[in-house]
Amino acid sequence: MNQYPDSAFHDSRPHIAYHRRMSHLTTFLLLIVATILVWSVQSTQLPRQAQPPETKKFSASDLEKLRWVEGTWRGSGDVDAPFFERYRFENETTLAVDAFTDETLKTVEDTTRFELKDGQFTNGGEGSRWIATTIDYQGVTFEPLVKAKNSFRWQRESDNTWTAILKWPVVDGKPGRQRVYKMERWQRK
């Protein structure tokens, strides 16, 4: 007589008990394999902010669409005091942005160059870098490429105004944020 009548492991019918044990073992092993597969796929994927942005190849003719940004601009908005910048094409593939210390435009504090190379329109240098993802007659959008976290867009409003929109994504539970600057054509006084 069976000492353990309710136990599958001590079933008086050994072949049924064996199949039950194997079924449980197979299910358990399949769960382990599935867990390992899911974990390995997730660990090989880059986090959202670390993925390189999707870009298309641009040409010098695409940069012609940005000629409206040439000139000297006064920026205001999410800042304590206005700032002054000059956007100028050095050649058909390089846009230089000079930042001035004040409205006299006498002292250039910094110059950033955006260059078209191998179909990519990016800013150079060792610091934070961005890459253009869209260029059209109404503006240009840049996404982070190296050491940068925010994206930004230069959006044309009229011949004499445009808007710079900077966006930071949600990171570690902190909400995303945005800064908007109004850029107005500036004539040195």
Number of C-alpha atoms within 10 A of each C-alpha: 5 9 9 11 11 9 11 16 15 14 16 15 10 12 9 13 16 14 12 14 12 12 12 11 12 12 11 11 12 12 12 11 12 11 11 12 12 10 11 11 9 11 10 8 10 10 9 10 15 14 11 13 16 10 15 13 14 18 16 15 10 16 21 15 15 19 13 17 23 15 17 21 24 19 23 18 15 12 11 7 9 15 18 22 25 20 20 17 20 11 10 13 17 19 24 18 20 20 20 18 15 16 17 11 18 10 12 15 12 11 14 14 18 22 22 22 14 9 13 17 28 22 22 14 10 8 9 14 18 23 24 26 20 18 20 13 14 14 19 19 19 23 23 22 21 14 12 15 17 19 19 20 20 21 20 19 14 11 10 14 18 22 20 21 16 17 17 15 15 11 11 6 6 8 9 11 11 13 13 17 19 19 26 20 19 17 12 10 6
